[in-house]
Amino acid sequence: LRGLEIGRAGLGADGKSIVPKVDDLVKRGDAASAERAKLLEDVEQKLRVPNCDRIFYVKYALQLGLSVEDIHRLSAIDPWFLHQMAMIWELEKEVRAAGKKI
């Protein structure tokens, strides 16, 4: 039943999606906040447990500044794959920045 609700309020559909929280934190650039520490703790916990949503948490971890090595240590996901994800995240940042200039 939860799987049917994924689109309603983000991952988990329980009204507590971390997507807006991570995006807002990244936009503000608030690297030392208590909110960032809590989000980072949540993301690290999600990376430790294999599940269908873990790939999204890899992106959130990259957004929050975790290195590929840290993500590998937490998740045991192959570093090659994590480097590819990091390259995609870097490209996404470039595209967003270019879009703001237009």
N, CA, C and O atoms as a GROMACS GRO file, in nm:
protein
  408
    1LEU      N    1   0.082  -0.119   0.000
    1LEU     CA    2   0.000   0.000   0.000
    1LEU      C    3   0.087   0.126   0.000
    1LEU      O    4   0.056   0.223  -0.069
    2ARG      N    5   0.196   0.124   0.078
    2ARG     CA    6   0.284   0.240   0.080
    2ARG      C    7   0.343   0.267  -0.057
    2ARG      O    8   0.366   0.382  -0.094
    3GLY      N    9   0.368   0.161  -0.133
    3GLY     CA   10   0.425   0.178  -0.266
    3GLY      C   11   0.334   0.257  -0.359
    3GLY      O   12   0.383   0.325  -0.449
    4LEU      N   13   0.205   0.250  -0.338
    4LEU     CA   14   0.110   0.323  -0.420
    4LEU      C   15   0.109   0.472  -0.387
    4LEU      O   16   0.064   0.554  -0.468
    5GLU      N   17   0.159   0.508  -0.271
    5GLU     CA   18   0.153   0.646  -0.226
    5GLU      C   19   0.282   0.724  -0.253
    5GLU      O   20   0.290   0.841  -0.214
    6ILE      N   21   0.380   0.666  -0.317
    6ILE     CA   22   0.510   0.729  -0.332
    6ILE      C   23   0.500   0.868  -0.393
    6ILE      O   24   0.570   0.959  -0.349
    7GLY      N   25   0.416   0.887  -0.493
    7GLY     CA   26   0.410   1.016  -0.560
    7GLY      C   27   0.342   1.126  -0.480
    7GLY      O   28   0.350   1.242  -0.519
    8ARG      N   29   0.275   1.095  -0.372
    8ARG     CA   30   0.193   1.194  -0.303
    8ARG      C   31   0.273   1.292  -0.220
    8ARG      O   32   0.240   1.411  -0.219
    9ALA      N   33   0.375   1.248  -0.150
    9ALA     CA   34   0.452   1.339  -0.066
    9ALA      C   35   0.598   1.300  -0.061
    9ALA      O   36   0.663   1.316   0.042
   10GLY      N   37   0.650   1.249  -0.170
   10GLY     CA   38   0.790   1.210  -0.173
   10GLY      C   39   0.809   1.067  -0.128
   10GLY      O   40   0.713   0.992  -0.113
   11LEU      N   41   0.934   1.031  -0.106
   11LEU     CA   42   0.966   0.895  -0.067
   11LEU      C   43   0.901   0.861   0.065
   11LEU      O   44   0.910   0.936   0.161
   12GLY      N   45   0.835   0.748   0.069
   12GLY     CA   46   0.772   0.703   0.191
   12GLY      C   47   0.629   0.750   0.204
   12GLY      O   48   0.549   0.685   0.271
   13ALA      N   49   0.593   0.861   0.142
   13ALA     CA   50   0.458   0.916   0.141
   13ALA      C   51   0.398   0.927   0.280
   13ALA      O   52   0.277   0.913   0.297
   14ASP      N   53   0.481   0.950   0.378
   14ASP     CA   54   0.430   0.964   0.514
   14ASP      C   55   0.428   1.110   0.556
   14ASP      O   56   0.411   1.141   0.674
   15GLY      N   57   0.446   1.200   0.458
   15GLY     CA   58   0.443   1.342   0.487
   15GLY      C   59   0.574   1.395   0.542
   15GLY      O   60   0.584   1.513   0.576
   16LYS      N   61   0.674   1.311   0.553
   16LYS     CA   62   0.802   1.350   0.612
   16LYS      C   63   0.915   1.335   0.512
   16LYS      O   64   1.025   1.293   0.548
   17SER      N   65   0.889   1.370   0.388
   17SER     CA   66   0.989   1.357   0.284
   17SER      C   67   1.109   1.446   0.316
   17SER      O   68   1.093   1.560   0.360
   18ILE      N   69   1.229   1.394   0.293
   18ILE     CA   70   1.348   1.475   0.320
   18ILE      C   71   1.394   1.552   0.197
   18ILE      O   72   1.485   1.634   0.206
   19VAL      N   73   1.331   1.526   0.082
   19VAL     CA   74   1.373   1.591  -0.041
   19VAL      C   75   1.368   1.743  -0.030
   19VAL      O   76   1.469   1.809  -0.057
   20PRO      N   77   1.255   1.803   0.008
   20PRO     CA   78   1.256   1.950   0.019
   20PRO      C   79   1.354   2.000   0.124
   20PRO      O   80   1.414   2.107   0.107
   21LYS      N   81   1.372   1.926   0.229
   21LYS     CA   82   1.464   1.967   0.335
   21LYS      C   83   1.608   1.972   0.283
   21LYS      O   84   1.680   2.069   0.308
   22VAL      N   85   1.649   1.869   0.211
   22VAL     CA   86   1.785   1.865   0.156
   22VAL      C   87   1.803   1.974   0.053
   22VAL      O   88   1.903   2.045   0.054
   23ASP      N   89   1.704   1.989  -0.038
   23ASP     CA   90   1.713   2.092  -0.142
   23ASP      C   91   1.722   2.232  -0.081
   23ASP      O   92   1.803   2.313  -0.124
   24ASP      N   93   1.639   2.260   0.019
   24ASP     CA   94   1.642   2.392   0.084
   24ASP      C   95   1.776   2.416   0.153
   24ASP      O   96   1.832   2.525   0.145
   25LEU      N   97   1.826   2.314   0.220
   25LEU     CA   98   1.954   2.327   0.292
   25LEU      C   99   2.067   2.356   0.194
   25LEU      O  100   2.154   2.440   0.220
   26VAL      N  101   2.067   2.285   0.081
   26VAL     CA  102   2.171   2.305  -0.020
   26VAL      C  103   2.161   2.446  -0.079
   26VAL      O  104   2.264   2.511  -0.100
   27LYS      N  105   2.040   2.492  -0.106
   27LYS     CA  106   2.022   2.627  -0.162
   27LYS      C  107   2.071   2.734  -0.065
   27LYS      O  108   2.133   2.832  -0.107
   28ARG      N  109   2.043   2.715   0.064
   28ARG     CA  110   2.086   2.814   0.164
   28ARG      C  111   2.236   2.808   0.188
   28ARG      O  112   2.296   2.908   0.226
   29GLY      N  113   2.297   2.691   0.167
   29GLY     CA  114   2.440   2.676   0.190
   29GLY      C  115   2.476   2.674   0.338
   29GLY      O  116   2.587   2.712   0.375
   30ASP      N  117   2.383   2.633   0.421
   30ASP     CA  118   2.403   2.633   0.566
   30ASP      C  119   2.471   2.502   0.608
   30ASP      O  120   2.405   2.405   0.643
   31ALA      N  121   2.603   2.501   0.603
   31ALA     CA  122   2.680   2.378   0.621
   31ALA      C  123   2.694   2.334   0.766
   31ALA      O  124   2.723   2.217   0.790
   32ALA      N  125   2.676   2.422   0.863
   32ALA     CA  126   2.706   2.387   1.002
   32ALA      C  127   2.582   2.381   1.090
   32ALA      O  128   2.593   2.380   1.212
   33SER      N  129   2.464   2.378   1.030
   33SER     CA  130   2.342   2.385   1.110
   33SER      C  131   2.309   2.252   1.177
   33SER      O  132   2.355   2.145   1.136
   34ALA      N  133   2.228   2.261   1.280
   34ALA     CA  134   2.179   2.141   1.349
   34ALA      C  135   2.086   2.063   1.256
   34ALA      O  136   2.079   1.941   1.261
   35GLU      N  137   2.015   2.137   1.170
   35GLU     CA  138   1.926   2.072   1.073
   35GLU      C  139   2.006   1.985   0.978
   35GLU      O  140   1.965   1.873   0.946
   36ARG      N  141   2.122   2.035   0.932
   36ARG     CA  142   2.208   1.957   0.842
   36ARG      C  143   2.257   1.831   0.912
   36ARG      O  144   2.259   1.724   0.852
   37ALA      N  145   2.296   1.844   1.038
   37ALA     CA  146   2.345   1.729   1.113
   37ALA      C  147   2.237   1.622   1.124
   37ALA      O  148   2.266   1.503   1.112
   38LYS      N  149   2.112   1.664   1.148
   38LYS     CA  150   2.001   1.569   1.159
   38LYS      C  151   1.974   1.503   1.025
   38LYS      O  152   1.954   1.381   1.018
   39LEU      N  153   1.972   1.583   0.917
   39LEU     CA  154   1.950   1.525   0.784
   39LEU      C  155   2.061   1.428   0.748
   39LEU      O  156   2.035   1.321   0.693
   40LEU      N  157   2.184   1.465   0.779
   40LEU     CA  158   2.297   1.379   0.749
   40LEU      C  159   2.286   1.246   0.824
   40LEU      O  160   2.315   1.140   0.768
   41GLU      N  161   2.244   1.253   0.949
   41GLU     CA  162   2.225   1.131   1.028
   41GLU      C  163   2.118   1.043   0.964
   41GLU      O  164   2.134   0.921   0.956
   42ASP      N  165   2.007   1.104   0.920
   42ASP     CA  166   1.900   1.028   0.855
   42ASP      C  167   1.947   0.964   0.726
   42ASP      O  168   1.918   0.847   0.699
   43VAL      N  169   2.021   1.040   0.646
   43VAL     CA  170   2.071   0.988   0.518
   43VAL      C  171   2.170   0.875   0.542
   43VAL      O  172   2.163   0.773   0.474
   44GLU      N  173   2.260   0.890   0.637
   44GLU     CA  174   2.356   0.785   0.667
   44GLU      C  175   2.286   0.657   0.709
   44GLU      O  176   2.326   0.547   0.669
   45GLN      N  177   2.181   0.669   0.789
   45GLN     CA  178   2.105   0.551   0.832
   45GLN      C  179   2.039   0.483   0.712
   45GLN      O  180   2.040   0.360   0.702
   46LYS      N  181   1.982   0.562   0.622
   46LYS     CA  182   1.916   0.505   0.503
   46LYS      C  183   2.017   0.438   0.410
   46LYS      O  184   1.983   0.341   0.342
   47LEU      N  185   2.140   0.489   0.406
   47LEU     CA  186   2.241   0.428   0.320
   47LEU      C  187   2.287   0.292   0.373
   47LEU      O  188   2.328   0.206   0.295
   48ARG      N  189   2.279   0.273   0.502
   48ARG     CA  190   2.326   0.147   0.562
   48ARG      C  191   2.236   0.028   0.531
   48ARG      O  192   2.282  -0.087   0.529
   49VAL      N  193   2.108   0.055   0.506
   49VAL     CA  194   2.011  -0.054   0.489
   49VAL      C  195   1.973  -0.065   0.341
   49VAL      O  196   1.916   0.028   0.285
   50PRO      N  197   2.003  -0.179   0.278
   50PRO     CA  198   1.966  -0.197   0.137
   50PRO      C  199   1.814  -0.192   0.120
   50PRO      O  200   1.741  -0.263   0.189
   51ASN      N  201   1.769  -0.108   0.028
   51ASN     CA  202   1.627  -0.101  -0.006
   51ASN      C  203   1.612  -0.032  -0.140
   51ASN      O  204   1.711   0.014  -0.198
   52CYS      N  205   1.490  -0.026  -0.190
   52CYS     CA  206   1.467   0.028  -0.324
   52CYS      C  207   1.489   0.178  -0.333
   52CYS      O  208   1.505   0.230  -0.443
   53ASP      N  209   1.490   0.250  -0.222
   53ASP     CA  210   1.505   0.395  -0.223
   53ASP      C  211   1.649   0.441  -0.199
   53ASP      O  212   1.677   0.561  -0.202
   54ARG      N  213   1.738   0.349  -0.176
   54ARG     CA  214   1.874   0.386  -0.136
   54ARG      C  215   1.946   0.468  -0.243
   54ARG      O  216   2.029   0.552  -0.209
   55ILE      N  217   1.915   0.447  -0.369
   55ILE     CA  218   1.981   0.524  -0.475
   55ILE      C  219   1.951   0.673  -0.461
   55ILE      O  220   2.036   0.757  -0.491
   56PHE      N  221   1.831   0.706  -0.416
   56PHE     CA  222   1.796   0.846  -0.395
   56PHE      C  223   1.876   0.905  -0.279
   56PHE      O  224   1.914   1.022  -0.283
   57TYR      N  225   1.902   0.824  -0.179
   57TYR     CA  226   1.979   0.871  -0.064
   57TYR      C  227   2.126   0.889  -0.098
   57TYR      O  228   2.197   0.964  -0.030
   58VAL      N  229   2.174   0.820  -0.202
   58VAL     CA  230   2.310   0.845  -0.250
   58VAL      C  231   2.318   0.989  -0.300
   58VAL      O  232   2.414   1.060  -0.270
   59LYS      N  233   2.217   1.032  -0.375
   59LYS     CA  234   2.216   1.170  -0.423
   59LYS      C  235   2.209   1.268  -0.306
   59LYS      O  236   2.282   1.367  -0.304
   60TYR      N  237   2.123   1.242  -0.209
   60TYR     CA  238   2.111   1.332  -0.094
   60TYR      C  239   2.244   1.340  -0.020
   60TYR      O  240   2.283   1.447   0.028
   61ALA      N  241   2.313   1.226  -0.009
   61ALA     CA  242   2.443   1.225   0.058
   61ALA      C  243   2.543   1.312  -0.017
   61ALA      O  244   2.619   1.388   0.043
   62LEU      N  245   2.542   1.302  -0.150
   62LEU     CA  246   2.630   1.386  -0.231
   62LEU      C  247   2.594   1.533  -0.214
   62LEU      O  248   2.682   1.618  -0.204
   63GLN      N  249   2.463   1.562  -0.212
   63GLN     CA  250   2.419   1.700  -0.193
   63GLN      C  251   2.466   1.756  -0.058
   63GLN      O  252   2.500   1.874  -0.047
   64LEU      N  253   2.467   1.670   0.042
   64LEU     CA  254   2.506   1.713   0.176
   64LEU      C  255   2.657   1.715   0.196
   64LEU      O  256   2.706   1.754   0.302
   65GLY      N  257   2.731   1.673   0.093
   65GLY     CA  258   2.876   1.685   0.097
   65GLY      C  259   2.953   1.560   0.136
   65GLY      O  260   3.074   1.569   0.157
   66LEU      N  261   2.888   1.445   0.145
   66LEU     CA  262   2.962   1.323   0.175
   66LEU      C  263   3.046   1.284   0.054
   66LEU      O  264   3.004   1.304  -0.060
   67SER      N  265   3.161   1.230   0.078
   67SER     CA  266   3.249   1.186  -0.031
   67SER      C  267   3.205   1.048  -0.079
   67SER      O  268   3.130   0.977  -0.012
   68VAL      N  269   3.253   1.012  -0.196
   68VAL     CA  270   3.225   0.879  -0.251
   68VAL      C  271   3.276   0.772  -0.156
   68VAL      O  272   3.211   0.669  -0.137
   69GLU      N  273   3.391   0.796  -0.096
   69GLU     CA  274   3.448   0.698  -0.002
   69GLU      C  275   3.359   0.681   0.121
   69GLU      O  276   3.340   0.569   0.169
   70ASP      N  277   3.305   0.793   0.173
   70ASP     CA  278   3.216   0.784   0.287
   70ASP      C  279   3.089   0.707   0.253
   70ASP      O  280   3.042   0.624   0.331
   71ILE      N  281   3.033   0.736   0.136
   71ILE     CA  282   2.911   0.666   0.094
   71ILE      C  283   2.939   0.518   0.075
   71ILE      O  284   2.857   0.434   0.112
   72HIS      N  285   3.055   0.485   0.017
   72HIS     CA  286   3.093   0.344   0.001
   72HIS      C  287   3.106   0.274   0.137
   72HIS      O  288   3.059   0.162   0.155
   73ARG      N  289   3.169   0.343   0.230
   73ARG     CA  290   3.186   0.285   0.364
   73ARG      C  291   3.051   0.257   0.430
   73ARG      O  292   3.034   0.155   0.495
   74LEU      N  293   2.956   0.347   0.412
   74LEU     CA  294   2.824   0.330   0.473
   74LEU      C  295   2.738   0.227   0.401
   74LEU      O  296   2.664   0.151   0.464
   75SER      N  297   2.747   0.223   0.268
   75SER     CA  298   2.652   0.144   0.189
   75SER      C  299   2.709   0.017   0.127
   75SER      O  300   2.634  -0.074   0.093
   76ALA      N  301   2.839   0.010   0.113
   76ALA     CA  302   2.907  -0.100   0.043
   76ALA      C  303   2.868  -0.105  -0.105
   76ALA      O  304   2.882  -0.209  -0.170
   77ILE      N  305   2.820   0.008  -0.159
   77ILE     CA  306   2.794   0.017  -0.302
   77ILE      C  307   2.928   0.035  -0.373
   77ILE      O  308   3.015   0.106  -0.324
   78ASP      N  309   2.942  -0.030  -0.487
   78ASP     CA  310   3.067  -0.026  -0.563
   78ASP      C  311   3.111   0.119  -0.588
   78ASP      O  312   3.032   0.200  -0.636
   79PRO      N  313   3.237   0.151  -0.558
   79PRO     CA  314   3.287   0.287  -0.578
   79PRO      C  315   3.275   0.337  -0.722
   79PRO      O  316   3.251   0.455  -0.745
   80TRP      N  317   3.291   0.247  -0.820
   80TRP     CA  318   3.277   0.288  -0.959
   80TRP      C  319   3.139   0.348  -0.982
   80TRP      O  320   3.126   0.455  -1.042
   81PHE      N  321   3.036   0.280  -0.935
   81PHE     CA  322   2.899   0.327  -0.951
   81PHE      C  323   2.879   0.459  -0.878
   81PHE      O  324   2.814   0.550  -0.930
   82LEU      N  325   2.934   0.471  -0.759
   82LEU     CA  326   2.921   0.596  -0.681
   82LEU      C  327   2.990   0.712  -0.752
   82LEU      O  328   2.940   0.824  -0.748
   83HIS      N  329   3.104   0.686  -0.816
   83HIS     CA  330   3.172   0.792  -0.891
   83HIS      C  331   3.086   0.837  -1.009
   83HIS      O  332   3.082   0.956  -1.041
   84GLN      N  333   3.017   0.743  -1.074
   84GLN     CA  334   2.927   0.779  -1.183
   84GLN      C  335   2.814   0.867  -1.132
   84GLN      O  336   2.776   0.965  -1.197
   85MET      N  337   2.759   0.833  -1.016
   85MET     CA  338   2.652   0.913  -0.955
   85MET      C  339   2.705   1.052  -0.920
   85MET      O  340   2.635   1.152  -0.940
   86ALA      N  341   2.827   1.060  -0.870
   86ALA     CA  342   2.885   1.189  -0.834
   86ALA      C  343   2.904   1.275  -0.959
   86ALA      O  344   2.884   1.397  -0.954
   87MET      N  345   2.942   1.214  -1.070
   87MET     CA  346   2.958   1.289  -1.195
   87MET      C  347   2.823   1.343  -1.242
   87MET      O  348   2.814   1.456  -1.290
   88ILE      N  349   2.718   1.263  -1.228
   88ILE     CA  350   2.584   1.309  -1.265
   88ILE      C  351   2.542   1.424  -1.176
   88ILE      O  352   2.483   1.521  -1.224
   89TRP      N  353   2.571   1.417  -1.045
   89TRP     CA  354   2.536   1.525  -0.953
   89TRP      C  355   2.612   1.653  -0.991
   89TRP      O  356   2.555   1.762  -0.988
   90GLU      N  357   2.740   1.641  -1.025
   90GLU     CA  358   2.817   1.758  -1.066
   90GLU      C  359   2.758   1.821  -1.193
   90GLU      O  360   2.749   1.943  -1.204
   91LEU      N  361   2.717   1.737  -1.288
   91LEU     CA  362   2.655   1.786  -1.410
   91LEU      C  363   2.522   1.855  -1.379
   91LEU      O  364   2.491   1.959  -1.437
   92GLU      N  365   2.445   1.799  -1.288
   92GLU     CA  366   2.318   1.861  -1.249
   92GLU      C  367   2.343   2.001  -1.191
   92GLU      O  368   2.269   2.095  -1.222
   93LYS      N  369   2.445   2.014  -1.108
   93LYS     CA  370   2.477   2.146  -1.051
   93LYS      C  371   2.514   2.245  -1.162
   93LYS      O  372   2.472   2.361  -1.157
   94GLU      N  373   2.592   2.201  -1.260
   94GLU     CA  374   2.630   2.288  -1.372
   94GLU      C  375   2.509   2.331  -1.453
   94GLU      O  376   2.498   2.447  -1.492
   95VAL      N  377   2.418   2.238  -1.479
   95VAL     CA  378   2.298   2.269  -1.556
   95VAL      C  379   2.211   2.368  -1.480
   95VAL      O  380   2.160   2.463  -1.539
   96ARG      N  381   2.194   2.347  -1.351
   96ARG     CA  382   2.115   2.440  -1.269
   96ARG      C  383   2.178   2.580  -1.270
   96ARG      O  384   2.108   2.680  -1.282
   97ALA      N  385   2.310   2.586  -1.257
   97ALA     CA  386   2.379   2.715  -1.257
   97ALA      C  387   2.365   2.784  -1.391
   97ALA      O  388   2.346   2.905  -1.397
   98ALA      N  389   2.375   2.708  -1.500
   98ALA     CA  390   2.359   2.765  -1.633
   98ALA      C  391   2.217   2.815  -1.654
   98ALA      O  392   2.197   2.917  -1.720
   99GLY      N  393   2.121   2.745  -1.600
   99GLY     CA  394   1.980   2.787  -1.611
   99GLY      C  395   1.953   2.917  -1.540
   99GLY      O  396   1.867   2.994  -1.583
  100LYS      N  397   2.024   2.944  -1.433
  100LYS     CA  398   2.005   3.068  -1.358
  100LYS      C  399   2.062   3.188  -1.434
  100LYS      O  400   2.018   3.301  -1.415
  101LYS      N  401   2.161   3.161  -1.519
  101LYS     CA  402   2.226   3.270  -1.595
  101LYS      C  403   2.142   3.315  -1.713
  101LYS      O  404   2.161   3.424  -1.766
  102ILE      N  405   2.049   3.230  -1.756
  102ILE     CA  406   1.968   3.262  -1.875
  102ILE      C  407   1.857   3.358  -1.839
  102ILE      O  408   1.778   3.397  -1.926
   0.00000   0.00000   0.00000
